[in-house]
């Protein structure tokens, strides 16, 4: 089951953002990391990620890391578009030979 972990980390510069991403990517089970620039948040998506261990690792570097939310990643809803129907079957055509009344070896006078 994939889970989404949102952690609030004060990242003042680009260097801080890259350090936070390196720490998050180094954790086992992480698939992707997104940095939300406006709110100084780190969104981590993965399977079997230990959120407490991740927060502790971020606290060592940034002195503050607060877990905002942990939730399950829901799959996208299925679209209402049905696949196109298969093409219609083509009828089979059989060749037939029609022979005339005249025999091929006959000659006309």
N, CA, C and O atoms as a MOPAC input file, in Angstrom:
PM7 MOZYME 1SCF
protein

 N      0.85000 1    -1.17100 1     0.00000 1
 C      0.00000 1     0.00000 1     0.00000 1
 C      0.90100 1     1.24100 1     0.00000 1
 O      1.75300 1     1.40600 1     0.87300 1
 N      0.69600 1     2.09900 1    -0.98700 1
 C      1.45700 1     3.33800 1    -1.04400 1
 C      0.88500 1     4.32800 1    -0.04700 1
 O     -0.32400 1     4.39200 1     0.17500 1
 N      1.78300 1     5.09700 1     0.54700 1
 C      1.34100 1     6.10900 1     1.49800 1
 C      1.99300 1     7.44400 1     1.17400 1
 O      3.07600 1     7.50600 1     0.59300 1
 N      1.30500 1     8.50800 1     1.56500 1
 C      1.79800 1     9.86700 1     1.38400 1
 C      2.06600 1    10.46100 1     2.75400 1
 O      1.18300 1    10.49900 1     3.61100 1
 N      3.30000 1    10.92700 1     2.95400 1
 C      3.70000 1    11.53400 1     4.22100 1
 C      4.02500 1    12.99600 1     3.94700 1
 O      4.85000 1    13.29500 1     3.08300 1
 N      3.38600 1    13.90900 1     4.67100 1
 C      3.64400 1    15.34000 1     4.53000 1
 C      4.34300 1    15.81500 1     5.79400 1
 O      3.82900 1    15.65500 1     6.90100 1
 N      5.54100 1    16.41000 1     5.61200 1
 C      6.34500 1    16.86800 1     6.74200 1
 C      6.65700 1    18.34400 1     6.55600 1
 O      7.08200 1    18.77000 1     5.48200 1
 N      6.44300 1    19.11500 1     7.60700 1
 C      6.74100 1    20.54700 1     7.59500 1
 C      8.19300 1    20.73600 1     8.01800 1
 O      8.55900 1    20.40000 1     9.14400 1
 N      9.03100 1    21.27700 1     7.11500 1
 C     10.45700 1    21.47600 1     7.36800 1
 C     10.80600 1    22.89400 1     6.94300 1
 O     10.51200 1    23.27700 1     5.81000 1
 N     11.43100 1    23.69600 1     7.82700 1
 C     11.81500 1    25.05500 1     7.42000 1
 C     13.02500 1    25.03500 1     6.49000 1
 O     14.15100 1    24.79000 1     6.92200 1
 N     12.77200 1    25.29600 1     5.20600 1
 C     13.83200 1    25.31100 1     4.20400 1
 C     13.96600 1    26.74600 1     3.70300 1
 O     13.10300 1    27.22900 1     2.97100 1
 N     15.02600 1    27.42000 1     4.08600 1
 C     15.18600 1    28.83900 1     3.76900 1
 C     15.80600 1    29.06500 1     2.39600 1
 O     15.53100 1    30.08300 1     1.76100 1
 N     16.61900 1    28.15800 1     1.93300 1
 C     17.31400 1    28.37000 1     0.66500 1
 C     17.20300 1    27.12900 1    -0.21500 1
 O     16.65900 1    26.10300 1     0.19200 1
 N     17.72900 1    27.24900 1    -1.42700 1
 C     17.74300 1    26.11700 1    -2.34600 1
 C     18.64500 1    25.00300 1    -1.82200 1
 O     18.38200 1    23.82100 1    -2.04400 1
 N     19.69000 1    25.38600 1    -1.13800 1
 C     20.60800 1    24.40700 1    -0.55300 1
 C     19.89000 1    23.57400 1     0.51400 1
 O     20.08900 1    22.36200 1     0.59900 1
 N     19.06500 1    24.22300 1     1.31400 1
 C     18.28500 1    23.50700 1     2.32900 1
 C     17.27600 1    22.56500 1     1.70100 1
 O     17.05600 1    21.46400 1     2.20500 1
 N     16.65100 1    22.99500 1     0.58400 1
 C     15.67500 1    22.14400 1    -0.10500 1
 C     16.35600 1    20.90400 1    -0.67600 1
 O     15.82400 1    19.79600 1    -0.60200 1
 N     17.54800 1    21.11300 1    -1.25000 1
 C     18.24200 1    19.95700 1    -1.81900 1
 C     18.70800 1    18.99600 1    -0.72400 1
 O     18.70400 1    17.78300 1    -0.93500 1
 N     19.10900 1    19.51300 1     0.43800 1
 C     19.50300 1    18.64500 1     1.55100 1
 C     18.31500 1    17.84300 1     2.06100 1
 O     18.44400 1    16.65400 1     2.35400 1
 N     17.16100 1    18.48800 1     2.16800 1
 C     15.95800 1    17.78800 1     2.63000 1
 C     15.56000 1    16.69300 1     1.64400 1
 O     15.15600 1    15.60400 1     2.05100 1
 N     15.67400 1    16.98000 1     0.35700 1
 C     15.33200 1    15.97300 1    -0.64800 1
 C     16.30900 1    14.79900 1    -0.60600 1
 O     15.89600 1    13.64900 1    -0.75700 1
 N     17.59800 1    15.07400 1    -0.40400 1
 C     18.58400 1    13.99300 1    -0.32700 1
 C     18.31000 1    13.08100 1     0.85800 1
 O     18.43900 1    11.86100 1     0.75400 1
 N     17.93100 1    13.67800 1     1.98600 1
 C     17.62300 1    12.86600 1     3.17100 1
 C     16.39500 1    11.99400 1     2.90700 1
 O     16.38200 1    10.81000 1     3.24400 1
 N     15.36200 1    12.59100 1     2.29900 1
 C     14.12300 1    11.84800 1     2.05000 1
 C     14.32300 1    10.74400 1     1.01600 1
 O     13.79000 1     9.64600 1     1.17100 1
 N     15.07900 1    11.02600 1    -0.02500 1
 C     15.29600 1    10.02400 1    -1.07000 1
 C     16.15300 1     8.87200 1    -0.55600 1
 O     16.03800 1     7.74700 1    -1.04300 1
 N     17.00300 1     9.14400 1     0.41600 1
 C     17.86600 1     8.10400 1     0.97300 1
 C     17.14000 1     7.08700 1     1.83100 1
 O     17.70600 1     6.04400 1     2.15800 1
 N     15.90900 1     7.36600 1     2.20100 1
 C     15.15000 1     6.43100 1     3.03300 1
 C     14.68500 1     5.23400 1     2.20500 1
 O     14.46000 1     5.34900 1     1.00000 1
 N     14.54500 1     4.09900 1     2.86200 1
 C     14.12800 1     2.88900 1     2.18500 1
 C     12.63400 1     2.94000 1     1.86800 1
 O     11.83300 1     3.28900 1     2.73400 1
 N     12.25400 1     2.59700 1     0.64600 1
 C     10.85900 1     2.52000 1     0.23300 1
 C     10.30100 1     3.78900 1    -0.38000 1
 O      9.12900 1     3.81400 1    -0.75600 1
 N     11.09900 1     4.85000 1    -0.49700 1
 C     10.61100 1     6.11600 1    -1.04900 1
 C     10.58300 1     6.03200 1    -2.57000 1
 O     11.57300 1     5.65400 1    -3.19500 1
 N      9.43500 1     6.38800 1    -3.16700 1
 C      9.29100 1     6.40200 1    -4.61800 1
 C      9.46800 1     7.79900 1    -5.19300 1
 O     10.10900 1     7.96600 1    -6.23100 1
 N      8.90300 1     8.81100 1    -4.52300 1
 C      9.01800 1    10.17900 1    -5.02900 1
 C      8.95800 1    11.17300 1    -3.88400 1
 O      8.37900 1    10.91000 1    -2.83000 1
 N      9.58000 1    12.33500 1    -4.12500 1
 C      9.60800 1    13.41300 1    -3.14300 1
 C      9.23400 1    14.69900 1    -3.85900 1
 O      9.76700 1    14.99900 1    -4.92800 1
 N      8.31400 1    15.46200 1    -3.26700 1
 C      7.87200 1    16.73800 1    -3.83000 1
 C      8.07600 1    17.80500 1    -2.77000 1
 O      7.69600 1    17.62600 1    -1.61300 1
 N      8.68100 1    18.92100 1    -3.17300 1
 C      8.86900 1    20.05300 1    -2.26500 1
 C      7.81200 1    21.09200 1    -2.59800 1
 O      7.76700 1    21.59400 1    -3.72100 1
 N      6.95700 1    21.42000 1    -1.62700 1
 C      5.96000 1    22.47800 1    -1.78800 1
 C      6.63200 1    23.77000 1    -1.33000 1
 O      6.87300 1    23.96000 1    -0.13800 1
 N      6.92900 1    24.64800 1    -2.27100 1
 C      7.74600 1    25.83200 1    -1.98600 1
 C      7.03600 1    26.84500 1    -1.09200 1
 O      7.67000 1    27.45100 1    -0.22800 1
 N      5.75400 1    27.03500 1    -1.28200 1
 C      5.03000 1    28.08100 1    -0.54700 1
 C      4.93700 1    27.78200 1     0.94700 1
 O      5.00100 1    28.69500 1     1.77100 1
 N      4.78900 1    26.52700 1     1.29000 1
 C      4.50000 1    26.17300 1     2.68200 1
 C      5.66600 1    25.47900 1     3.38000 1
 O      5.51100 1    25.04200 1     4.52000 1
 N      6.81700 1    25.36400 1     2.74100 1
 C      7.96800 1    24.64500 1     3.31100 1
 C      7.58300 1    23.24000 1     3.74100 1
 O      7.86000 1    22.81800 1     4.86400 1
 N      6.94700 1    22.53100 1     2.83900 1
 C      6.52100 1    21.16500 1     3.13600 1
 C      7.18900 1    20.18900 1     2.18500 1
 O      7.51600 1    20.51700 1     1.04500 1
 N      7.37600 1    19.00700 1     2.68100 1
 C      7.97300 1    17.91700 1     1.92300 1
 C      6.93300 1    16.81100 1     1.83000 1
 O      6.46800 1    16.31400 1     2.85600 1
 N      6.56400 1    16.41800 1     0.62100 1
 C      5.61400 1    15.32200 1     0.42000 1
 C      6.39000 1    14.11500 1    -0.07100 1
 O      7.02800 1    14.15500 1    -1.12300 1
 N      6.32800 1    13.04500 1     0.69900 1
 C      7.05400 1    11.82100 1     0.37600 1
 C      6.03600 1    10.74000 1     0.06800 1
 O      5.11200 1    10.51200 1     0.84800 1
 N      6.20200 1    10.07100 1    -1.07400 1
 C      5.30300 1     8.99300 1    -1.47700 1
 C      6.13100 1     7.72400 1    -1.62100 1
 O      7.17000 1     7.72300 1    -2.28200 1
 N      5.66400 1     6.64100 1    -0.99800 1
 C      6.37800 1     5.36900 1    -1.08900 1
 C      5.66800 1     4.26100 1    -0.35200 1
 O      4.60600 1     4.46000 1     0.23900 1
 N      6.26700 1     3.10100 1    -0.39700 1
 C      5.70700 1     1.92300 1     0.27600 1
 C      6.60800 1     1.52600 1     1.43000 1
 O      7.81500 1     1.37000 1     1.24600 1
 N      6.04500 1     1.36000 1     2.60700 1
 C      6.79600 1     0.90600 1     3.76500 1
 C      7.78300 1     1.92600 1     4.29400 1
 O      8.80000 1     1.54800 1     4.87600 1
 N      7.51200 1     3.21000 1     4.10900 1
 C      8.40600 1     4.25800 1     4.59200 1
 C      8.14400 1     4.47900 1     6.07900 1
 O      6.99300 1     4.63000 1     6.49000 1
 N      9.20300 1     4.49900 1     6.88500 1
 C      9.07800 1     4.75300 1     8.31500 1
 C      9.03600 1     6.26900 1     8.51700 1
 O     10.06600 1     6.93600 1     8.41500 1
 N      7.86900 1     6.80600 1     8.79900 1
 C      7.69300 1     8.25900 1     8.89900 1
 C      8.42600 1     8.84300 1    10.10800 1
 O      8.94300 1     9.95800 1    10.03800 1
 N      8.47500 1     8.10500 1    11.20600 1
 C      9.15500 1     8.59100 1    12.40800 1
 C     10.65900 1     8.67500 1    12.16400 1
 O     11.29300 1     9.65700 1    12.55000 1
 N     11.22100 1     7.67900 1    11.54200 1
 C     12.65200 1     7.67500 1    11.23100 1
 C     12.99100 1     8.79300 1    10.24600 1
 O     14.04600 1     9.41900 1    10.35500 1
 N     12.10600 1     9.04300 1     9.29200 1
 C     12.30300 1    10.13100 1     8.33800 1
 C     12.29300 1    11.48200 1     9.04500 1
 O     13.13300 1    12.34100 1     8.77500 1
 N     11.33300 1    11.66100 1     9.95300 1
 C     11.25700 1    12.92300 1    10.69600 1
 C     12.49300 1    13.11100 1    11.58300 1
 O     13.00000 1    14.22700 1    11.69600 1
 N     12.98300 1    12.04000 1    12.21000 1
 C     14.19100 1    12.13700 1    13.04100 1
 C     15.40500 1    12.52800 1    12.20700 1
 O     16.22400 1    13.33900 1    12.64000 1
 N     15.52200 1    11.95500 1    11.01200 1
 C     16.64300 1    12.28300 1    10.13800 1
 C     16.59000 1    13.74200 1     9.70400 1
 O     17.62700 1    14.39700 1     9.60000 1
 N     15.39400 1    14.25100 1     9.45100 1
 C     15.26300 1    15.65200 1     9.06000 1
 C     15.52700 1    16.58300 1    10.24500 1
 O     16.05900 1    17.67900 1    10.06700 1
 N     15.15800 1    16.15200 1    11.44900 1
 C     15.39900 1    16.97400 1    12.63600 1
 C     16.89000 1    17.10500 1    12.93400 1
 O     17.32500 1    18.13500 1    13.44900 1
 N     17.67300 1    16.08400 1    12.62200 1
 C     19.11700 1    16.15300 1    12.84400 1
 C     19.73700 1    17.27300 1    12.01000 1
 O     20.65900 1    17.94900 1    12.46400 1
 N     19.23600 1    17.46500 1    10.80200 1
 C     19.81100 1    18.46000 1     9.90600 1
 C     19.17100 1    19.83800 1    10.07900 1
 O     19.86900 1    20.85100 1    10.02700 1
 N     17.83900 1    19.88800 1    10.28400 1
 C     17.11400 1    21.15700 1    10.30100 1
 C     16.62800 1    21.58200 1    11.68100 1
 O     16.06500 1    22.66900 1    11.81400 1
 N     16.82200 1    20.78200 1    12.69000 1
 C     16.40600 1    21.06000 1    14.07400 1
 C     14.89400 1    21.14100 1    14.25300 1
 O     14.41900 1    21.26300 1    15.38200 1
 N     14.13500 1    21.07700 1    13.17400 1
 C     12.68700 1    21.10700 1    13.28700 1
 C     12.09800 1    20.35600 1    12.10400 1
 O     12.41100 1    20.64700 1    10.95000 1
 N     11.25800 1    19.40500 1    12.40000 1
 C     10.51100 1    18.68300 1    11.37000 1
 C      9.25000 1    18.15200 1    12.01800 1
 O      9.30900 1    17.38900 1    12.98300 1
 N      8.11500 1    18.55700 1    11.48600 1
 C      6.82700 1    18.20300 1    12.07300 1
 C      6.02700 1    17.40000 1    11.05900 1
 O      5.84000 1    17.84100 1     9.92500 1
 N      5.55700 1    16.23500 1    11.45700 1
 C      4.72200 1    15.41800 1    10.57300 1
 C      3.33500 1    16.04000 1    10.52800 1
 O      2.66000 1    16.14400 1    11.55200 1
 N      2.91400 1    16.45300 1     9.33900 1
 C      1.60800 1    17.09200 1     9.16600 1
 C      0.52700 1    16.03700 1     8.95900 1
 O     -0.50600 1    16.06600 1     9.62700 1
 N      0.76000 1    15.10600 1     8.03700 1
 C     -0.24800 1    14.07900 1     7.78300 1
 C      0.39300 1    12.84200 1     7.17100 1
 O      1.43500 1    12.90500 1     6.52000 1
 N     -0.26300 1    11.73100 1     7.40200 1
 C      0.11200 1    10.45400 1     6.80300 1
 C     -1.17600 1     9.85000 1     6.26600 1
 O     -2.15300 1     9.70000 1     7.00000 1
 N     -1.17700 1     9.50600 1     4.99200 1
 C     -2.38900 1     8.94200 1     4.40900 1
 C     -2.07200 1     8.00300 1     3.27200 1
 O     -0.94400 1     7.94000 1     2.78400 1
 N     -3.08700 1     7.28000 1     2.86200 1
 C     -2.96100 1     6.32800 1     1.77400 1
 C     -3.12100 1     7.05300 1     0.44200 1
 O     -3.95700 1     7.94700 1     0.31000 1
 N     -2.32600 1     6.66600 1    -0.53100 1
 C     -2.44300 1     7.24300 1    -1.87000 1
 C     -3.54000 1     6.48300 1    -2.58700 1
 O     -3.46600 1     5.26500 1    -2.75200 1
 N     -4.55100 1     7.20900 1    -3.00800 1
 C     -5.67700 1     6.57900 1    -3.68900 1
 C     -5.38300 1     6.52000 1    -5.18300 1
 O     -4.84100 1     7.47000 1    -5.74900 1
 N     -5.73700 1     5.40600 1    -5.82300 1
 C     -5.53200 1     5.31700 1    -7.27400 1
 C     -6.47900 1     6.27400 1    -7.98800 1
 O     -7.54300 1     6.59500 1    -7.45800 1
 N     -6.11500 1     6.73100 1    -9.16900 1
 C     -6.99600 1     7.64400 1    -9.88500 1
 C     -8.30500 1     6.95200 1   -10.24800 1
 O     -8.32100 1     5.75000 1   -10.51200 1
 N     -9.39900 1     7.70700 1   -10.26200 1
 C    -10.69000 1     7.08900 1   -10.57500 1
 C    -10.70800 1     6.61000 1   -12.02600 1
 O    -10.09400 1     7.22600 1   -12.89700 1
 N    -11.41000 1     5.51600 1   -12.27600 1
 C    -11.47500 1     5.02200 1   -13.65200 1
 C    -12.24700 1     6.00600 1   -14.52100 1
 O    -13.21100 1     6.62700 1   -14.07200 1
 N    -11.82100 1     6.13600 1   -15.74300 1
 C    -12.50200 1     7.07000 1   -16.64100 1
 C    -13.78400 1     6.42700 1   -17.15300 1
 O    -13.91400 1     5.20300 1   -17.18600 1
 N    -14.71600 1     7.26500 1   -17.54800 1
 C    -16.00000 1     6.78600 1   -18.03800 1
 C    -15.93700 1     6.39800 1   -19.50700 1
 O    -16.91800 1     5.90300 1   -20.06300 1
 N    -14.81900 1     6.61500 1   -20.12400 1
 C    -14.67200 1     6.28600 1   -21.53800 1
 C    -14.49600 1     4.78500 1   -21.69900 1
 O    -13.58700 1     4.18700 1   -21.12300 1
 N    -15.36200 1     4.19600 1   -22.47700 1
 C    -15.26900 1     2.76900 1   -22.75500 1
 C    -14.32500 1     2.57800 1   -23.93900 1
 O    -14.23300 1     3.45400 1   -24.79900 1
 N    -13.63600 1     1.46900 1   -23.99500 1
 C    -12.77100 1     1.23700 1   -25.15000 1
 C    -13.60900 1     1.11300 1   -26.41300 1
 O    -14.76500 1     0.69400 1   -26.34300 1
 N    -13.06100 1     1.46200 1   -27.54900 1
 C    -13.85500 1     1.38300 1   -28.78400 1
 C    -14.20800 1    -0.06200 1   -29.09200 1
 O    -13.45300 1    -0.97700 1   -28.76200 1
 N    -15.35300 1    -0.26400 1   -29.72300 1
 C    -15.75300 1    -1.63600 1   -30.04500 1
 C    -14.81500 1    -2.21700 1   -31.10000 1
 O    -14.21800 1    -1.47800 1   -31.88200 1
 N    -14.68900 1    -3.53900 1   -31.11600 1
 C    -13.81900 1    -4.15300 1   -32.11900 1
 C    -14.40400 1    -3.95200 1   -33.51400 1
 O    -15.61500 1    -3.77900 1   -33.64700 1
 N    -13.58100 1    -3.97000 1   -34.54500 1
 C    -14.10600 1    -3.78800 1   -35.90100 1
 C    -15.00100 1    -4.95800 1   -36.27300 1
 O    -14.80100 1    -6.07800 1   -35.80100 1
 N    -15.99400 1    -4.69300 1   -37.12700 1
 C    -16.90200 1    -5.78500 1   -37.49900 1
 C    -16.15100 1    -6.84800 1   -38.30500 1
 O    -15.16600 1    -6.56100 1   -38.98500 1
 N    -16.63600 1    -8.05400 1   -38.20700 1
 C    -16.02000 1    -9.15900 1   -38.93300 1
 C    -16.31200 1    -9.01400 1   -40.42000 1
 O    -17.43000 1    -8.68000 1   -40.81100 1
 N    -15.31100 1    -9.26600 1   -41.23700 1
 C    -15.48500 1    -9.20700 1   -42.68200 1
 C    -16.04900 1   -10.54500 1   -43.16100 1
 O    -15.59000 1   -11.60400 1   -42.73200 1
 N    -17.05400 1   -10.49400 1   -44.06000 1
 C    -17.60300 1   -11.76200 1   -44.55600 1
 C    -16.57900 1   -12.46100 1   -45.46000 1
 O    -15.78800 1   -11.82000 1   -46.15200 1
 N    -16.62100 1   -13.74600 1   -45.42900 1
 C    -15.73000 1   -14.52400 1   -46.27800 1
 C    -16.31000 1   -14.60900 1   -47.67500 1
 O    -17.51200 1   -14.82700 1   -47.82800 1
 N    -15.48900 1   -14.44400 1   -48.69300 1
 C    -15.90500 1   -14.56500 1   -50.08800 1
 C    -15.25700 1   -15.81500 1   -50.67200 1
 O    -14.04700 1   -16.01700 1   -50.56900 1
 N    -16.07500 1   -16.63000 1   -51.27300 1
 C    -15.57400 1   -17.84000 1   -51.91200 1
 C    -15.63100 1   -17.62700 1   -53.41700 1
 O    -16.63800 1   -17.15300 1   -53.94300 1
 N    -14.57700 1   -17.96800 1   -54.09300 1
 C    -14.55100 1   -17.84600 1   -55.55500 1
 C    -15.25400 1   -19.05600 1   -56.15000 1
 O    -15.05200 1   -20.19000 1   -55.71800 1
 N    -16.06200 1   -18.79400 1   -57.12300 1
 C    -16.75200 1   -19.89600 1   -57.79400 1
 C    -16.40800 1   -19.83700 1   -59.27700 1
 O    -16.25800 1   -18.75300 1   -59.84100 1
 N    -16.28800 1   -20.95200 1   -59.88200 1
 C    -15.97600 1   -21.03400 1   -61.30500 1
 C    -17.22200 1   -21.50500 1   -62.05100 1
 O    -17.87300 1   -22.48200 1   -61.68200 1
 N    -17.51400 1   -20.78600 1   -63.08700 1
 C    -18.66900 1   -21.13500 1   -63.91700 1
 C    -18.13100 1   -21.50700 1   -65.29700 1
 O    -17.42300 1   -20.72800 1   -65.93600 1
 N    -18.47700 1   -22.68900 1   -65.73100 1
 C    -18.06500 1   -23.14500 1   -67.05200 1
 C    -19.23600 1   -22.98900 1   -67.99600 1
 O    -20.38500 1   -23.25100 1   -67.64000 1
 N    -18.93300 1   -22.56800 1   -69.17900 1
 C    -19.97900 1   -22.40500 1   -70.20500 1
 C    -20.40800 1   -23.74200 1   -70.77100 1
 O    -19.88800 1   -24.79100 1   -70.38900 1
 N    -21.35400 1   -23.69400 1   -71.67600 1
 C    -21.87100 1   -24.92200 1   -72.28100 1
 C    -20.92300 1   -25.47400 1   -73.33400 1
 O    -20.93500 1   -26.66600 1   -73.64100 1
 N    -20.10800 1   -24.59000 1   -73.87700 1
 C    -19.17800 1   -25.06900 1   -74.90800 1
 C    -17.96300 1   -25.67700 1   -74.24000 1
 O    -17.44600 1   -25.16000 1   -73.25000 1
 N    -17.52800 1   -26.76600 1   -74.79500 1
 C    -16.34700 1   -27.42200 1   -74.28500 1
 C    -15.11400 1   -26.72100 1   -74.83100 1
 O    -15.16400 1   -26.20300 1   -75.94700 1
 N    -14.00700 1   -26.68100 1   -74.09300 1
 C    -12.84000 1   -25.96600 1   -74.55800 1
 C    -12.21200 1   -26.54200 1   -75.82200 1
 O    -11.53200 1   -25.80000 1   -76.53200 1
 N    -12.39900 1   -27.83000 1   -76.14800 1
 C    -11.78500 1   -28.42400 1   -77.33100 1
 C    -12.68400 1   -28.33100 1   -78.56200 1
 O    -12.27200 1   -28.79900 1   -79.62300 1
 N    -13.84300 1   -27.77700 1   -78.48900 1
 C    -14.76300 1   -27.68800 1   -79.61900 1
 C    -14.38800 1   -26.51000 1   -80.48700 1
 O    -13.89100 1   -25.49900 1   -79.99000 1
 N    -14.61300 1   -26.62700 1   -81.72400 1
 C    -14.39500 1   -25.50500 1   -82.63200 1
 C    -15.69800 1   -25.21600 1   -83.36600 1
 O    -16.50200 1   -26.11500 1   -83.60900 1
 N    -15.88800 1   -23.98600 1   -83.70400 1
 C    -17.09700 1   -23.54500 1   -84.37500 1
 C    -16.79100 1   -23.38900 1   -85.85700 1
 O    -15.68500 1   -23.00200 1   -86.23500 1
 N    -17.74800 1   -23.68200 1   -86.66600 1
 C    -17.57800 1   -23.51600 1   -88.10400 1
 C    -18.21100 1   -22.28600 1   -88.55400 1
 O    -18.17400 1   -21.97200 1   -89.74400 1

